[in-house]
């Protein structure tokens, strides 16, 4: 049964990283014939008191640990929120494909191109 479903990705990204993550979403959605009805990017204020902001603060810390001594540049914590019309099975397939794209190395130790989390 098709209905509107939401995929939320927490990212610590600059504009290029956000565009890259957005392209991964677009590819996954197109390959599975879901219908993307809305894409929103929410800026998350560092240190704010919400549970989501706390998770995204961890992404900034992850980037700093993986890139010691490097300036974060234009990176900031954001939430990429995508609303799709599709079945639950298709939503799960889209989510899995996006996560695989964000982390192609799988569980092996590596440095993330864009630190991320999913809710």
Secondary structure, DSSP 8 states (H G I E B T S, - for coil): --EEEEEEEEEEE-HHHHHHHHHHHHHHHHHTT-EEEEEEEEE--TT-SSHHHHHHHHHHHHHHHHTTT---TT-EEEEEEEEEEE-HHHHHHHHHHHHHHHTTTTTS----SS-EEE-
